[in-house]
Amino acid sequence: MKPSTAHITACRRCGARICWALTTANGRRQPVDAEPTKAGNLAVMQGPDGVLYVRSITVARPEIRPSEWQAMPHHATCTAPPPRRSSRARRNSGVRPAPWQARP
């Protein structure tokens, strides 16, 4: 099974076709390659609410159900270089500790 065209979008960094899915473990969004592949370690399915859900293929649950397709996480296949981190040291922007003084 393939994702519907309503779920497919382009990666902002490399332009590849991806789908955004919610993880079943914690409900966070994860980019997934739109093309199914047998080398993938994720199982993606469309829920009854129309949202894509993704789960990891593990030893405990290695089977792919008929309503799921096998895919790769896009972070593993993105061809764009990783974002650069700032070389400057991060500045602390908090309250400086001050000695406690009693008010008169």
PEPE-V837507 format. One record per backbone hydrogen bond with DSSP energy under -0.5 kcal/mol. NH is the residue of the N-H (numbers start at 1). CO is the residue of the C=O. E is the energy in kcal/mol with one decimal. If there is no record, write none. Layout:
BEGIN
NH:CO:E + NH:CO:E
END
This chain:
BEGIN
3:34:-0.6 + 7:4:-1.5 + 8:4:-0.6 + 9:18:-2.9 + 11:16:-2.5 + 15:11:-1.3 + 18:9:-3.1 + 18:16:-0.5 + 19:32:-2.8 + 20:7:-0.6 + 21:19:-0.5 + 21:30:-2.3 + 22:52:-2.6 + 23:28:-2.6 + 24:54:-2.2 + 27:23:-1.7 + 30:21:-2.7 + 32:19:-2.9 + 33:72:-2.5 + 34:17:-2.0 + 37:70:-2.2 + 40:37:-1.0 + 42:71:-1.8 + 43:55:-2.9 + 44:42:-0.5 + 44:69:-2.9 + 45:53:-2.6 + 46:67:-0.5 + 47:45:-0.6 + 47:51:-3.1 + 50:47:-1.9 + 53:45:-3.2 + 54:22:-2.6 + 55:43:-2.1 + 57:41:-2.4 + 58:56:-0.7 + 58:61:-0.9 + 62:59:-0.6 + 65:63:-0.6 + 68:65:-1.7 + 69:44:-2.1 + 71:42:-2.2 + 74:31:-2.1 + 76:73:-1.3 + 77:73:-0.6 + 77:74:-0.8 + 78:74:-1.6
END
